[in-house]
Amino acid sequence: MIEGVSIVPLRRIPDERGTVFHMLKATDPHFDQFGEIYFSSIYRGIVKGWHRHREMTLNYACVHGRIKLVLYDDREASPTRGELMEVFLGPDEYSLAVVPPLIWNGFKGMTATAVVANCCTHPHDPSRSDRMDPFDNDIPYDWDVLHR
C-alpha cells in the first residue's frame, strides 16, 4: 500500500428492481470535504493518466465495467516513495479508492466501456495539477497486459 491511499469496500444493495451502489457519505470516516463529482467513461485498452493533483483528494469508484487503477508515489518525504500500486475497480469488487494529493495516478479501461465516478475534495483546476504522457515518462510502469 502507498502511504495515505485507502481502498474501502463499498456496499451494493441488489434486489429485483436493480442495484443501489453506495459511494461516499459525509458521515464516512474517510470523507474529507466535497469539491465536485464527475463521471468519466473509458474504453477497453485506453489509458487516462498520468496525472496528480497538488491539493485535491480523489475518491474513485467504478460503477460500470472494470478499470485498472495505477498509483505511483514520488513524494520526497513519503515512507512509500518509489512504490507502485495496482487496484482493479468495478461492480464485482466494488470499492472506493481514496487517493491523496501528490500521488501520480492513471487508469486503463478493462471492458468495452467503464464508467468511473470521482467525488473529489476540490473543484477541478488544471493549473493545480500536473500531467505526464502515460507511455513516455520516468514512472517505472508498463501499461501492457502482464501474462502471469
CNS distance restraints for C-alpha pairs under 8 A (distance, minus, plus):
assign (resid   1 and name CA) (resid   5 and name CA) 6.96 0.50 0.50
assign (resid   1 and name CA) (resid   6 and name CA) 7.97 0.50 0.50
assign (resid   1 and name CA) (resid  80 and name CA) 7.99 0.50 0.50
assign (resid   1 and name CA) (resid  85 and name CA) 6.60 0.50 0.50
assign (resid   2 and name CA) (resid  72 and name CA) 7.95 0.50 0.50
assign (resid   2 and name CA) (resid  73 and name CA) 6.86 0.50 0.50
assign (resid   2 and name CA) (resid  80 and name CA) 5.65 0.50 0.50
assign (resid   2 and name CA) (resid  83 and name CA) 6.61 0.50 0.50
assign (resid   2 and name CA) (resid  84 and name CA) 7.50 0.50 0.50
assign (resid   2 and name CA) (resid  85 and name CA) 6.94 0.50 0.50
assign (resid   3 and name CA) (resid  78 and name CA) 7.02 0.50 0.50
assign (resid   3 and name CA) (resid  79 and name CA) 6.95 0.50 0.50
assign (resid   3 and name CA) (resid  80 and name CA) 5.92 0.50 0.50
assign (resid   4 and name CA) (resid  99 and name CA) 7.24 0.50 0.50
assign (resid   4 and name CA) (resid 100 and name CA) 6.13 0.50 0.50
assign (resid   5 and name CA) (resid  97 and name CA) 7.28 0.50 0.50
assign (resid   5 and name CA) (resid  98 and name CA) 5.58 0.50 0.50
assign (resid   5 and name CA) (resid  99 and name CA) 5.15 0.50 0.50
assign (resid   5 and name CA) (resid 100 and name CA) 6.30 0.50 0.50
assign (resid   6 and name CA) (resid  96 and name CA) 7.97 0.50 0.50
assign (resid   6 and name CA) (resid  97 and name CA) 5.94 0.50 0.50
assign (resid   6 and name CA) (resid  98 and name CA) 5.17 0.50 0.50
assign (resid   6 and name CA) (resid  99 and name CA) 7.11 0.50 0.50
assign (resid   7 and name CA) (resid  95 and name CA) 6.38 0.50 0.50
assign (resid   7 and name CA) (resid  96 and name CA) 5.61 0.50 0.50
assign (resid   7 and name CA) (resid  97 and name CA) 4.67 0.50 0.50
assign (resid   7 and name CA) (resid  98 and name CA) 6.32 0.50 0.50
assign (resid   8 and name CA) (resid  95 and name CA) 5.34 0.50 0.50
assign (resid   8 and name CA) (resid  96 and name CA) 4.99 0.50 0.50
assign (resid   8 and name CA) (resid  97 and name CA) 6.51 0.50 0.50
assign (resid   8 and name CA) (resid  98 and name CA) 7.78 0.50 0.50
assign (resid   9 and name CA) (resid  93 and name CA) 7.89 0.50 0.50
assign (resid   9 and name CA) (resid  94 and name CA) 6.26 0.50 0.50
assign (resid   9 and name CA) (resid  95 and name CA) 4.24 0.50 0.50
assign (resid   9 and name CA) (resid  96 and name CA) 6.33 0.50 0.50
assign (resid  10 and name CA) (resid  21 and name CA) 7.63 0.50 0.50
assign (resid  10 and name CA) (resid  22 and name CA) 6.19 0.50 0.50
assign (resid  10 and name CA) (resid  23 and name CA) 6.49 0.50 0.50
assign (resid  10 and name CA) (resid  94 and name CA) 5.64 0.50 0.50
assign (resid  10 and name CA) (resid  95 and name CA) 4.83 0.50 0.50
assign (resid  10 and name CA) (resid  96 and name CA) 6.47 0.50 0.50
assign (resid  11 and name CA) (resid  21 and name CA) 6.34 0.50 0.50
assign (resid  11 and name CA) (resid  22 and name CA) 5.48 0.50 0.50
assign (resid  11 and name CA) (resid  23 and name CA) 7.83 0.50 0.50
assign (resid  11 and name CA) (resid  94 and name CA) 7.45 0.50 0.50
assign (resid  12 and name CA) (resid  19 and name CA) 6.59 0.50 0.50
assign (resid  12 and name CA) (resid  20 and name CA) 5.70 0.50 0.50
assign (resid  12 and name CA) (resid  21 and name CA) 4.79 0.50 0.50
assign (resid  12 and name CA) (resid  22 and name CA) 6.32 0.50 0.50
assign (resid  12 and name CA) (resid  94 and name CA) 7.63 0.50 0.50
assign (resid  13 and name CA) (resid  19 and name CA) 5.35 0.50 0.50
assign (resid  13 and name CA) (resid  20 and name CA) 5.00 0.50 0.50
assign (resid  13 and name CA) (resid  21 and name CA) 6.63 0.50 0.50
assign (resid  14 and name CA) (resid  18 and name CA) 5.74 0.50 0.50
assign (resid  14 and name CA) (resid  19 and name CA) 4.04 0.50 0.50
assign (resid  14 and name CA) (resid  20 and name CA) 6.35 0.50 0.50
assign (resid  15 and name CA) (resid  19 and name CA) 6.23 0.50 0.50
assign (resid  21 and name CA) (resid  63 and name CA) 7.38 0.50 0.50
assign (resid  23 and name CA) (resid  61 and name CA) 6.91 0.50 0.50
assign (resid  23 and name CA) (resid  96 and name CA) 6.84 0.50 0.50
assign (resid  24 and name CA) (resid  28 and name CA) 6.83 0.50 0.50
assign (resid  24 and name CA) (resid  31 and name CA) 7.05 0.50 0.50
assign (resid  24 and name CA) (resid 119 and name CA) 7.88 0.50 0.50
assign (resid  25 and name CA) (resid  31 and name CA) 6.88 0.50 0.50
assign (resid  26 and name CA) (resid  31 and name CA) 5.82 0.50 0.50
assign (resid  26 and name CA) (resid  32 and name CA) 7.89 0.50 0.50
assign (resid  26 and name CA) (resid  33 and name CA) 7.72 0.50 0.50
assign (resid  27 and name CA) (resid  31 and name CA) 7.02 0.50 0.50
assign (resid  30 and name CA) (resid  98 and name CA) 7.95 0.50 0.50
assign (resid  32 and name CA) (resid 121 and name CA) 6.82 0.50 0.50
assign (resid  33 and name CA) (resid 120 and name CA) 7.90 0.50 0.50
assign (resid  33 and name CA) (resid 121 and name CA) 5.10 0.50 0.50
assign (resid  33 and name CA) (resid 122 and name CA) 7.85 0.50 0.50
assign (resid  34 and name CA) (resid 119 and name CA) 7.15 0.50 0.50
assign (resid  34 and name CA) (resid 120 and name CA) 6.34 0.50 0.50
assign (resid  34 and name CA) (resid 121 and name CA) 4.71 0.50 0.50
assign (resid  34 and name CA) (resid 122 and name CA) 6.56 0.50 0.50
assign (resid  35 and name CA) (resid 119 and name CA) 7.41 0.50 0.50
assign (resid  35 and name CA) (resid 120 and name CA) 5.57 0.50 0.50
assign (resid  35 and name CA) (resid 121 and name CA) 4.30 0.50 0.50
assign (resid  35 and name CA) (resid 122 and name CA) 3.66 0.50 0.50
assign (resid  35 and name CA) (resid 123 and name CA) 4.73 0.50 0.50
assign (resid  35 and name CA) (resid 124 and name CA) 7.99 0.50 0.50
assign (resid  36 and name CA) (resid 119 and name CA) 5.88 0.50 0.50
assign (resid  36 and name CA) (resid 120 and name CA) 5.65 0.50 0.50
assign (resid  36 and name CA) (resid 121 and name CA) 6.79 0.50 0.50
assign (resid  36 and name CA) (resid 122 and name CA) 6.27 0.50 0.50
assign (resid  36 and name CA) (resid 123 and name CA) 5.25 0.50 0.50
assign (resid  36 and name CA) (resid 124 and name CA) 7.55 0.50 0.50
assign (resid  37 and name CA) (resid 117 and name CA) 7.04 0.50 0.50
assign (resid  37 and name CA) (resid 118 and name CA) 5.49 0.50 0.50
assign (resid  37 and name CA) (resid 119 and name CA) 4.22 0.50 0.50
assign (resid  37 and name CA) (resid 120 and name CA) 6.20 0.50 0.50
assign (resid  38 and name CA) (resid 117 and name CA) 5.84 0.50 0.50
assign (resid  38 and name CA) (resid 118 and name CA) 5.51 0.50 0.50
assign (resid  38 and name CA) (resid 119 and name CA) 6.70 0.50 0.50
assign (resid  39 and name CA) (resid 115 and name CA) 6.53 0.50 0.50
assign (resid  39 and name CA) (resid 116 and name CA) 5.50 0.50 0.50
assign (resid  39 and name CA) (resid 117 and name CA) 4.45 0.50 0.50
assign (resid  39 and name CA) (resid 118 and name CA) 6.30 0.50 0.50
assign (resid  40 and name CA) (resid 115 and name CA) 5.61 0.50 0.50
assign (resid  40 and name CA) (resid 116 and name CA) 5.15 0.50 0.50
assign (resid  40 and name CA) (resid 117 and name CA) 6.48 0.50 0.50
assign (resid  41 and name CA) (resid 113 and name CA) 6.60 0.50 0.50
assign (resid  41 and name CA) (resid 114 and name CA) 5.52 0.50 0.50
assign (resid  41 and name CA) (resid 115 and name CA) 4.44 0.50 0.50
assign (resid  41 and name CA) (resid 116 and name CA) 6.29 0.50 0.50
assign (resid  42 and name CA) (resid  46 and name CA) 6.63 0.50 0.50
assign (resid  42 and name CA) (resid  48 and name CA) 7.94 0.50 0.50
assign (resid  42 and name CA) (resid 108 and name CA) 7.58 0.50 0.50
assign (resid  42 and name CA) (resid 109 and name CA) 5.52 0.50 0.50
assign (resid  42 and name CA) (resid 113 and name CA) 5.63 0.50 0.50
assign (resid  42 and name CA) (resid 114 and name CA) 5.35 0.50 0.50
assign (resid  42 and name CA) (resid 115 and name CA) 6.56 0.50 0.50
assign (resid  43 and name CA) (resid 109 and name CA) 5.27 0.50 0.50
assign (resid  43 and name CA) (resid 110 and name CA) 7.55 0.50 0.50
assign (resid  43 and name CA) (resid 111 and name CA) 6.81 0.50 0.50
assign (resid  43 and name CA) (resid 112 and name CA) 5.51 0.50 0.50
assign (resid  43 and name CA) (resid 113 and name CA) 4.56 0.50 0.50
assign (resid  43 and name CA) (resid 114 and name CA) 6.46 0.50 0.50
assign (resid  44 and name CA) (resid 108 and name CA) 7.34 0.50 0.50
assign (resid  44 and name CA) (resid 109 and name CA) 4.36 0.50 0.50
assign (resid  44 and name CA) (resid 110 and name CA) 4.93 0.50 0.50
assign (resid  44 and name CA) (resid 111 and name CA) 4.90 0.50 0.50
assign (resid  44 and name CA) (resid 112 and name CA) 4.90 0.50 0.50
assign (resid  44 and name CA) (resid 113 and name CA) 6.20 0.50 0.50
assign (resid  44 and name CA) (resid 114 and name CA) 7.87 0.50 0.50
assign (resid  45 and name CA) (resid 108 and name CA) 6.15 0.50 0.50
assign (resid  45 and name CA) (resid 109 and name CA) 5.30 0.50 0.50
assign (resid  45 and name CA) (resid 110 and name CA) 6.27 0.50 0.50
assign (resid  46 and name CA) (resid 108 and name CA) 5.49 0.50 0.50
assign (resid  46 and name CA) (resid 109 and name CA) 5.56 0.50 0.50
assign (resid  47 and name CA) (resid 106 and name CA) 6.94 0.50 0.50
assign (resid  47 and name CA) (resid 107 and name CA) 5.66 0.50 0.50
assign (resid  47 and name CA) (resid 108 and name CA) 4.34 0.50 0.50
assign (resid  47 and name CA) (resid 109 and name CA) 6.74 0.50 0.50
assign (resid  47 and name CA) (resid 134 and name CA) 7.02 0.50 0.50
assign (resid  47 and name CA) (resid 143 and name CA) 7.85 0.50 0.50
assign (resid  48 and name CA) (resid 106 and name CA) 5.38 0.50 0.50
assign (resid  48 and name CA) (resid 107 and name CA) 5.40 0.50 0.50
assign (resid  48 and name CA) (resid 108 and name CA) 6.37 0.50 0.50
assign (resid  48 and name CA) (resid 134 and name CA) 7.43 0.50 0.50
assign (resid  49 and name CA) (resid 105 and name CA) 6.19 0.50 0.50
assign (resid  49 and name CA) (resid 106 and name CA) 3.88 0.50 0.50
assign (resid  49 and name CA) (resid 107 and name CA) 6.36 0.50 0.50
assign (resid  49 and name CA) (resid 131 and name CA) 7.23 0.50 0.50
assign (resid  49 and name CA) (resid 132 and name CA) 6.98 0.50 0.50
assign (resid  49 and name CA) (resid 133 and name CA) 7.01 0.50 0.50
assign (resid  49 and name CA) (resid 134 and name CA) 5.49 0.50 0.50
assign (resid  50 and name CA) (resid 104 and name CA) 6.13 0.50 0.50
assign (resid  50 and name CA) (resid 105 and name CA) 5.44 0.50 0.50
assign (resid  50 and name CA) (resid 106 and name CA) 4.94 0.50 0.50
assign (resid  50 and name CA) (resid 131 and name CA) 5.64 0.50 0.50
assign (resid  50 and name CA) (resid 132 and name CA) 5.06 0.50 0.50
assign (resid  50 and name CA) (resid 133 and name CA) 6.26 0.50 0.50
assign (resid  50 and name CA) (resid 134 and name CA) 5.35 0.50 0.50
assign (resid  51 and name CA) (resid 104 and name CA) 5.39 0.50 0.50
assign (resid  51 and name CA) (resid 105 and name CA) 5.56 0.50 0.50
assign (resid  51 and name CA) (resid 106 and name CA) 6.57 0.50 0.50
assign (resid  51 and name CA) (resid 129 and name CA) 6.98 0.50 0.50
assign (resid  51 and name CA) (resid 130 and name CA) 5.49 0.50 0.50
assign (resid  51 and name CA) (resid 131 and name CA) 4.32 0.50 0.50
assign (resid  51 and name CA) (resid 132 and name CA) 6.27 0.50 0.50
assign (resid  52 and name CA) (resid 101 and name CA) 6.94 0.50 0.50
assign (resid  52 and name CA) (resid 102 and name CA) 5.43 0.50 0.50
assign (resid  52 and name CA) (resid 103 and name CA) 5.60 0.50 0.50
assign (resid  52 and name CA) (resid 104 and name CA) 4.63 0.50 0.50
assign (resid  52 and name CA) (resid 105 and name CA) 6.24 0.50 0.50
assign (resid  52 and name CA) (resid 129 and name CA) 5.60 0.50 0.50
assign (resid  52 and name CA) (resid 130 and name CA) 5.42 0.50 0.50
assign (resid  52 and name CA) (resid 131 and name CA) 6.71 0.50 0.50
assign (resid  53 and name CA) (resid  57 and name CA) 7.63 0.50 0.50
assign (resid  53 and name CA) (resid 101 and name CA) 5.38 0.50 0.50
assign (resid  53 and name CA) (resid 102 and name CA) 5.56 0.50 0.50
assign (resid  53 and name CA) (resid 103 and name CA) 7.41 0.50 0.50
assign (resid  53 and name CA) (resid 128 and name CA) 6.19 0.50 0.50
assign (resid  53 and name CA) (resid 129 and name CA) 4.31 0.50 0.50
assign (resid  53 and name CA) (resid 130 and name CA) 6.52 0.50 0.50
assign (resid  54 and name CA) (resid 101 and name CA) 5.28 0.50 0.50
assign (resid  54 and name CA) (resid 102 and name CA) 5.29 0.50 0.50
assign (resid  54 and name CA) (resid 128 and name CA) 5.80 0.50 0.50
assign (resid  54 and name CA) (resid 129 and name CA) 5.79 0.50 0.50
assign (resid  54 and name CA) (resid 130 and name CA) 7.98 0.50 0.50
assign (resid  55 and name CA) (resid 101 and name CA) 5.21 0.50 0.50
assign (resid  55 and name CA) (resid 102 and name CA) 7.46 0.50 0.50
assign (resid  55 and name CA) (resid 122 and name CA) 7.83 0.50 0.50
assign (resid  55 and name CA) (resid 128 and name CA) 7.41 0.50 0.50
assign (resid  56 and name CA) (resid 100 and name CA) 6.94 0.50 0.50
assign (resid  56 and name CA) (resid 101 and name CA) 5.29 0.50 0.50
assign (resid  56 and name CA) (resid 120 and name CA) 6.58 0.50 0.50
assign (resid  56 and name CA) (resid 121 and name CA) 5.53 0.50 0.50
assign (resid  56 and name CA) (resid 122 and name CA) 5.62 0.50 0.50
assign (resid  57 and name CA) (resid  98 and name CA) 7.01 0.50 0.50
assign (resid  57 and name CA) (resid  99 and name CA) 5.60 0.50 0.50
assign (resid  57 and name CA) (resid 100 and name CA) 4.49 0.50 0.50
assign (resid  57 and name CA) (resid 101 and name CA) 5.30 0.50 0.50
assign (resid  57 and name CA) (resid 120 and name CA) 5.70 0.50 0.50
assign (resid  57 and name CA) (resid 121 and name CA) 5.48 0.50 0.50
assign (resid  57 and name CA) (resid 122 and name CA) 7.70 0.50 0.50
assign (resid  58 and name CA) (resid  97 and name CA) 7.74 0.50 0.50
assign (resid  58 and name CA) (resid  98 and name CA) 5.76 0.50 0.50
assign (resid  58 and name CA) (resid  99 and name CA) 4.98 0.50 0.50
assign (resid  58 and name CA) (resid 100 and name CA) 6.48 0.50 0.50
assign (resid  58 and name CA) (resid 101 and name CA) 7.81 0.50 0.50
assign (resid  58 and name CA) (resid 118 and name CA) 6.34 0.50 0.50
assign (resid  58 and name CA) (resid 119 and name CA) 6.47 0.50 0.50
assign (resid  58 and name CA) (resid 120 and name CA) 4.62 0.50 0.50
assign (resid  58 and name CA) (resid 121 and name CA) 6.83 0.50 0.50
assign (resid  59 and name CA) (resid  96 and name CA) 6.32 0.50 0.50
assign (resid  59 and name CA) (resid  97 and name CA) 5.62 0.50 0.50
assign (resid  59 and name CA) (resid  98 and name CA) 4.64 0.50 0.50
assign (resid  59 and name CA) (resid  99 and name CA) 6.39 0.50 0.50
assign (resid  59 and name CA) (resid 117 and name CA) 7.87 0.50 0.50
assign (resid  59 and name CA) (resid 118 and name CA) 5.27 0.50 0.50
assign (resid  59 and name CA) (resid 119 and name CA) 5.17 0.50 0.50
assign (resid  59 and name CA) (resid 120 and name CA) 5.71 0.50 0.50
assign (resid  60 and name CA) (resid  96 and name CA) 5.56 0.50 0.50
assign (resid  60 and name CA) (resid  97 and name CA) 5.08 0.50 0.50
assign (resid  60 and name CA) (resid  98 and name CA) 6.59 0.50 0.50
assign (resid  60 and name CA) (resid  99 and name CA) 7.96 0.50 0.50
assign (resid  60 and name CA) (resid 116 and name CA) 6.62 0.50 0.50
assign (resid  60 and name CA) (resid 117 and name CA) 5.67 0.50 0.50
assign (resid  60 and name CA) (resid 118 and name CA) 4.64 0.50 0.50
assign (resid  60 and name CA) (resid 119 and name CA) 6.83 0.50 0.50
assign (resid  61 and name CA) (resid  89 and name CA) 6.82 0.50 0.50
assign (resid  61 and name CA) (resid  90 and name CA) 7.35 0.50 0.50
assign (resid  61 and name CA) (resid  94 and name CA) 7.35 0.50 0.50
assign (resid  61 and name CA) (resid  95 and name CA) 6.18 0.50 0.50
assign (resid  61 and name CA) (resid  96 and name CA) 4.92 0.50 0.50
assign (resid  61 and name CA) (resid  97 and name CA) 6.57 0.50 0.50
assign (resid  61 and name CA) (resid 116 and name CA) 5.69 0.50 0.50
assign (resid  61 and name CA) (resid 117 and name CA) 5.28 0.50 0.50
assign (resid  61 and name CA) (resid 118 and name CA) 6.65 0.50 0.50
assign (resid  62 and name CA) (resid  66 and name CA) 6.62 0.50 0.50
assign (resid  62 and name CA) (resid  67 and name CA) 7.14 0.50 0.50
assign (resid  62 and name CA) (resid  89 and name CA) 5.56 0.50 0.50
assign (resid  62 and name CA) (resid  90 and name CA) 4.72 0.50 0.50
assign (resid  62 and name CA) (resid  91 and name CA) 6.68 0.50 0.50
assign (resid  62 and name CA) (resid  94 and name CA) 7.31 0.50 0.50
assign (resid  62 and name CA) (resid  95 and name CA) 7.87 0.50 0.50
assign (resid  62 and name CA) (resid 114 and name CA) 7.10 0.50 0.50
assign (resid  62 and name CA) (resid 115 and name CA) 5.78 0.50 0.50
assign (resid  62 and name CA) (resid 116 and name CA) 4.26 0.50 0.50
assign (resid  62 and name CA) (resid 117 and name CA) 6.14 0.50 0.50
assign (resid  63 and name CA) (resid  90 and name CA) 5.98 0.50 0.50
assign (resid  63 and name CA) (resid  91 and name CA) 5.66 0.50 0.50
assign (resid  63 and name CA) (resid  94 and name CA) 7.72 0.50 0.50
assign (resid  63 and name CA) (resid 114 and name CA) 7.65 0.50 0.50
assign (resid  63 and name CA) (resid 115 and name CA) 5.85 0.50 0.50
assign (resid  63 and name CA) (resid 116 and name CA) 6.11 0.50 0.50
assign (resid  63 and name CA) (resid 117 and name CA) 7.04 0.50 0.50
assign (resid  64 and name CA) (resid  90 and name CA) 6.24 0.50 0.50
assign (resid  64 and name CA) (resid  91 and name CA) 6.27 0.50 0.50
assign (resid  64 and name CA) (resid 113 and name CA) 7.71 0.50 0.50
assign (resid  64 and name CA) (resid 114 and name CA) 5.14 0.50 0.50
assign (resid  64 and name CA) (resid 115 and name CA) 5.03 0.50 0.50
assign (resid  64 and name CA) (resid 116 and name CA) 7.28 0.50 0.50
assign (resid  65 and name CA) (resid  90 and name CA) 5.78 0.50 0.50
assign (resid  65 and name CA) (resid  91 and name CA) 7.13 0.50 0.50
assign (resid  65 and name CA) (resid 110 and name CA) 7.34 0.50 0.50
assign (resid  65 and name CA) (resid 111 and name CA) 5.51 0.50 0.50
assign (resid  65 and name CA) (resid 112 and name CA) 7.44 0.50 0.50
assign (resid  65 and name CA) (resid 113 and name CA) 6.02 0.50 0.50
assign (resid  65 and name CA) (resid 114 and name CA) 4.10 0.50 0.50
assign (resid  65 and name CA) (resid 115 and name CA) 6.54 0.50 0.50
assign (resid  66 and name CA) (resid  88 and name CA) 7.00 0.50 0.50
assign (resid  66 and name CA) (resid  89 and name CA) 5.67 0.50 0.50
assign (resid  66 and name CA) (resid  90 and name CA) 4.46 0.50 0.50
assign (resid  66 and name CA) (resid  91 and name CA) 7.51 0.50 0.50
assign (resid  66 and name CA) (resid 109 and name CA) 6.49 0.50 0.50
assign (resid  66 and name CA) (resid 110 and name CA) 5.27 0.50 0.50
assign (resid  66 and name CA) (resid 111 and name CA) 5.70 0.50 0.50
assign (resid  66 and name CA) (resid 114 and name CA) 5.64 0.50 0.50
assign (resid  67 and name CA) (resid  88 and name CA) 5.71 0.50 0.50
assign (resid  67 and name CA) (resid  89 and name CA) 5.43 0.50 0.50
assign (resid  67 and name CA) (resid  90 and name CA) 6.61 0.50 0.50
assign (resid  67 and name CA) (resid 107 and name CA) 6.30 0.50 0.50
assign (resid  67 and name CA) (resid 108 and name CA) 5.50 0.50 0.50
assign (resid  67 and name CA) (resid 109 and name CA) 4.75 0.50 0.50
assign (resid  67 and name CA) (resid 110 and name CA) 5.10 0.50 0.50
assign (resid  67 and name CA) (resid 111 and name CA) 7.44 0.50 0.50
assign (resid  67 and name CA) (resid 114 and name CA) 6.81 0.50 0.50
assign (resid  68 and name CA) (resid  86 and name CA) 6.65 0.50 0.50
assign (resid  68 and name CA) (resid  87 and name CA) 5.79 0.50 0.50
assign (resid  68 and name CA) (resid  88 and name CA) 4.56 0.50 0.50
assign (resid  68 and name CA) (resid  89 and name CA) 6.48 0.50 0.50
assign (resid  68 and name CA) (resid 107 and name CA) 5.38 0.50 0.50
assign (resid  68 and name CA) (resid 108 and name CA) 5.19 0.50 0.50
assign (resid  68 and name CA) (resid 109 and name CA) 6.69 0.50 0.50
assign (resid  68 and name CA) (resid 110 and name CA) 6.82 0.50 0.50
assign (resid  69 and name CA) (resid  86 and name CA) 5.72 0.50 0.50
assign (resid  69 and name CA) (resid  87 and name CA) 5.11 0.50 0.50
assign (resid  69 and name CA) (resid  88 and name CA) 6.09 0.50 0.50
assign (resid  69 and name CA) (resid  89 and name CA) 7.21 0.50 0.50
assign (resid  69 and name CA) (resid 105 and name CA) 7.17 0.50 0.50
assign (resid  69 and name CA) (resid 106 and name CA) 5.92 0.50 0.50
assign (resid  69 and name CA) (resid 107 and name CA) 4.29 0.50 0.50
assign (resid  69 and name CA) (resid 108 and name CA) 6.64 0.50 0.50
assign (resid  70 and name CA) (resid  84 and name CA) 7.11 0.50 0.50
assign (resid  70 and name CA) (resid  85 and name CA) 5.61 0.50 0.50
assign (resid  70 and name CA) (resid  86 and name CA) 4.58 0.50 0.50
assign (resid  70 and name CA) (resid  87 and name CA) 6.43 0.50 0.50
assign (resid  70 and name CA) (resid 105 and name CA) 5.63 0.50 0.50
assign (resid  70 and name CA) (resid 106 and name CA) 5.52 0.50 0.50
assign (resid  70 and name CA) (resid 107 and name CA) 5.96 0.50 0.50
assign (resid  71 and name CA) (resid  84 and name CA) 5.65 0.50 0.50
assign (resid  71 and name CA) (resid  85 and name CA) 5.06 0.50 0.50
assign (resid  71 and name CA) (resid  86 and name CA) 6.54 0.50 0.50
assign (resid  71 and name CA) (resid 103 and name CA) 6.53 0.50 0.50
assign (resid  71 and name CA) (resid 104 and name CA) 5.63 0.50 0.50
assign (resid  71 and name CA) (resid 105 and name CA) 4.51 0.50 0.50
assign (resid  71 and name CA) (resid 106 and name CA) 6.81 0.50 0.50
assign (resid  72 and name CA) (resid  82 and name CA) 6.90 0.50 0.50
assign (resid  72 and name CA) (resid  83 and name CA) 5.90 0.50 0.50
assign (resid  72 and name CA) (resid  84 and name CA) 4.62 0.50 0.50
assign (resid  72 and name CA) (resid  85 and name CA) 6.52 0.50 0.50
assign (resid  72 and name CA) (resid 103 and name CA) 5.91 0.50 0.50
assign (resid  72 and name CA) (resid 104 and name CA) 5.02 0.50 0.50
assign (resid  72 and name CA) (resid 105 and name CA) 6.37 0.50 0.50
assign (resid  72 and name CA) (resid 139 and name CA) 7.35 0.50 0.50
assign (resid  73 and name CA) (resid  78 and name CA) 7.72 0.50 0.50
assign (resid  73 and name CA) (resid  80 and name CA) 6.60 0.50 0.50
assign (resid  73 and name CA) (resid  81 and name CA) 5.11 0.50 0.50
assign (resid  73 and name CA) (resid  82 and name CA) 5.54 0.50 0.50
assign (resid  73 and name CA) (resid  83 and name CA) 5.61 0.50 0.50
assign (resid  73 and name CA) (resid  84 and name CA) 6.72 0.50 0.50
assign (resid  73 and name CA) (resid 102 and name CA) 7.67 0.50 0.50
assign (resid  73 and name CA) (resid 103 and name CA) 5.25 0.50 0.50
assign (resid  73 and name CA) (resid 104 and name CA) 6.40 0.50 0.50
assign (resid  74 and name CA) (resid  78 and name CA) 7.70 0.50 0.50
assign (resid  74 and name CA) (resid  81 and name CA) 5.01 0.50 0.50
assign (resid  74 and name CA) (resid  82 and name CA) 5.54 0.50 0.50
assign (resid  74 and name CA) (resid  83 and name CA) 7.79 0.50 0.50
assign (resid  74 and name CA) (resid 102 and name CA) 7.97 0.50 0.50
assign (resid  74 and name CA) (resid 103 and name CA) 7.15 0.50 0.50
assign (resid  74 and name CA) (resid 104 and name CA) 7.73 0.50 0.50
assign (resid  75 and name CA) (resid  81 and name CA) 5.85 0.50 0.50
assign (resid  75 and name CA) (resid 102 and name CA) 6.77 0.50 0.50
assign (resid  75 and name CA) (resid 103 and name CA) 7.44 0.50 0.50
assign (resid  76 and name CA) (resid  81 and name CA) 6.82 0.50 0.50
assign (resid  77 and name CA) (resid  81 and name CA) 7.47 0.50 0.50
assign (resid  84 and name CA) (resid 141 and name CA) 7.89 0.50 0.50
assign (resid  88 and name CA) (resid  93 and name CA) 7.64 0.50 0.50
assign (resid  89 and name CA) (resid  93 and name CA) 6.09 0.50 0.50
assign (resid  89 and name CA) (resid  94 and name CA) 6.35 0.50 0.50
assign (resid  89 and name CA) (resid  95 and name CA) 6.54 0.50 0.50
assign (resid  90 and name CA) (resid  94 and name CA) 5.40 0.50 0.50
assign (resid  90 and name CA) (resid  95 and name CA) 7.55 0.50 0.50
assign (resid  99 and name CA) (resid 103 and name CA) 6.87 0.50 0.50
assign (resid 106 and name CA) (resid 134 and name CA) 7.90 0.50 0.50
assign (resid 108 and name CA) (resid 143 and name CA) 7.83 0.50 0.50
assign (resid 109 and name CA) (resid 113 and name CA) 7.00 0.50 0.50
assign (resid 109 and name CA) (resid 114 and name CA) 6.31 0.50 0.50
assign (resid 110 and name CA) (resid 114 and name CA) 7.52 0.50 0.50
assign (resid 125 and name CA) (resid 129 and name CA) 7.17 0.50 0.50
assign (resid 126 and name CA) (resid 130 and name CA) 7.82 0.50 0.50
assign (resid 132 and name CA) (resid 136 and name CA) 7.68 0.50 0.50
assign (resid 132 and name CA) (resid 137 and name CA) 6.56 0.50 0.50
assign (resid 133 and name CA) (resid 137 and name CA) 6.30 0.50 0.50
assign (resid 135 and name CA) (resid 142 and name CA) 7.58 0.50 0.50
assign (resid 135 and name CA) (resid 143 and name CA) 7.72 0.50 0.50
